[in-house]
Amino acid sequence: MASAAIGLLAFRAFKRSRSPIIETKFCCPCGKVKGTIRAKYEDSSRIHCCCTDCRAYTKAVAALGGKVKPLIHDYGEAHLCQVCKSDVTIDEGLEHIKLARKGPSQGMHRYYTGCCSVPLMNTFDFLGFVALYEDHLDEHHKQFHGPSVFCEHEAEKPFDLPIPKASTPRFLWNVLRYMPWRHSGPFDYTLEPLYWGDNKKKN
């Protein structure tokens, strides 16, 4: 068993060493927040997440501005691109990025734009990955790995698209591989958060 695990890790490491780097730009609807992702194909995952928290969060943030529709697609899912935190840079508008959490010390660290009220990216302060909303990315993001479905059982209606479920081994591999970069990237965890679970802002 141990030798099989070591062999799998070695194979994954070899694939990653030969993996191409893909660059994609992102921009919020009003154009004030702009950034870049430069990630290896093997370090990326495109995920269609159907969890109830993603749906509730995107609707709560959209309600702040009232001009941009929630980033929820045909089956009640959010389209996310997951990469290592160190692969993300903010080129313009860092001052417009705000923090949201479900409640005090509860849930993911979710970042949105204060300028036009759209969800931007989701992460945890103790892990090394971040998921960005594909709606803001340019066409190059389609070169990343995927898509796959996460939490299909919580979709608003059954999927009838030929999209596989997310691979647990791949997800766990990426979580472990990202870990050394958990403190990287343009993420301020000390910002005063919007508590979207009860729609109240911390004072």
N, C-alpha and C positions, 0 to 999 in steps of 0.2 A: 504493500500500500504506500509506504513512504517513498519507495523508488519511483512509483507511478506518479506521485505528486511532484517529486523533484523533476521528473521528466516533463510533466505538463508545464511546470514553471519555466523550465529551460526553453521549451518550445515557444511559450508565450513571449519570453524575453527575446528570442531570436526573431520572431515575427515583428515585434516592436522595433527592433534595430533596423529592419529593412522597410519600415512603414513610411509612406510619404507624409510630408507636412502639408496641411491644408490651411489656407488663410481665408477668413471670411470677416466682413465688416458688419457692424450692427449700428442701428440708429433709431432713436425713439421717434414717434410720429411728428413731433414738432421740430425735430432736428437739433435740439440743444444738447442731447446726450449722444455721443458717438464713441464707438470702441472697436477693438479688433480681437479676434480669436486666431491664434496660430497654434494648431494642435496636430499631433500625429494621428493618422487614421485609426491606429490601434488603441489610442487613448480616448477615443470619442464614442459616444452612443447617442443616437437620436431616439427619443422615447415619447410615446403617446401615453400620457399619464391620465388615468380616469378617476383618481382619488377625489373624495368629497372635499378635502381641504383645498386642493387646487381650484376647484370650481368656486367654492365660497370666497376664497381669497381674491381671485381675479375679479369677481363681481363687486366685492367690497372696495377694491382700489379704483375700479372704473367709476363707481358711484361718487368718488371724491371730485372728479372733474365733470362727469356727465356728458363728455363729448366723444369719448372713444369706447366702442363696445368691448365687453369682456373678451379675453383671448381664449374663448372656448369654442371648440369645433363641432362637427356634425354629430358626434356620438357623446358629447359631454366631456371631451378630453382636452387637455392642454398639450401642445407640441413643444417639446423641450430638447435642447442639445446639451448633453453632459460632457464636460471636459475637466481637465486638471485646473485648479485655481490659477496656477502660474501661467496658463495659456491665455489668460484674459487681461487686457489692458483697457483703460478708459482714456480715450484720446481727447475728448472735450466734455465739459459739463459735469465733472465729478461732484460739484457743489449742489447739483440738482437731484442727486441720488439719495433716496430716503429709505429707512429701515421699517419693516413691518414684522410683527410676530403674532401668533394666534392669541397669546396671553403673556403675562409676566413670566419670563423664563420658560416659556412653553412653545414648542414647535420649532420649525425651521427659521433661519434668518432669511427673510424674503425682502428683496430690494426692489423698489419701484421708483418711477420718476415723479418728482414733485412738480415738474414743469407741465406735464400733460397727463399725469395720472394713469400710467400703464405699468403693469408688472414687468420687471426686467430680468431678474435672476433669483434663484433659490439656492441656499446652501446651509451647512451647519458650521459653526465655528470650530468644531473639533474634528472635522473631516476635510479631506483635500480636494473634493470635487465641487463643482458648481454647475447648475443647470440653467441655461439661458433660453428665453422664449424665442422660438424660431421665427415668430411673426416679425421680429425686428432685424433678422439676419438677411444678408444678401443671398443670391442663388448658390454661391459656393458651399453653403452649409449642407446642401444635398449630397455632397461628396463624402460627408462623414458616415460612420457606420450606422446602419439601421434603415428604416425605423423599426421599432418593436413596441409592443403594447405592455404597459405596466398597470396592474390593478384592473384587469379587464372586467372582473366581477362587479366593479362599482360603476361601470359605464351606465349612462342614462338609457341606452338601448343597445342590443347586441351588435357587435362588430360583424359586418359582412364583407370586410376588406381582407385581402390575403396578406395580413401583417402578423408575423409570429409573436409569441409572447417573449418578454425580455428574458435573456439567458441569465440564470442565477450565477453560474460559474464565472461568466464574463463580468457581471456586476461586482462580484466579490473580488475578483482579480483587480479590477480598476480601483475599487475602494482601497485595497492594500497598496497598490502602486502609487496612488495619489497621496498617501498619508504623509510622506516627508514634506509636502508642499501645503499642509493644512493652514499655515500662517502666511501664505503667499497671496498675491492678488490685491485688487483695489477694494478691499472689504473693511468697512469700519463697523465693528460690532458694538461700539459704545454710543451710537446715535440714539436719540430718543425715539422709541418705536411707536408706530401706529399699531394698536391692538385690534386687529381686524375681527377677532372672534366675537368681541362685544361692540365693535365699531366705536370704541372710545380711545382717544389719544392720551398718552401719558403726559401729565403736567409736570 
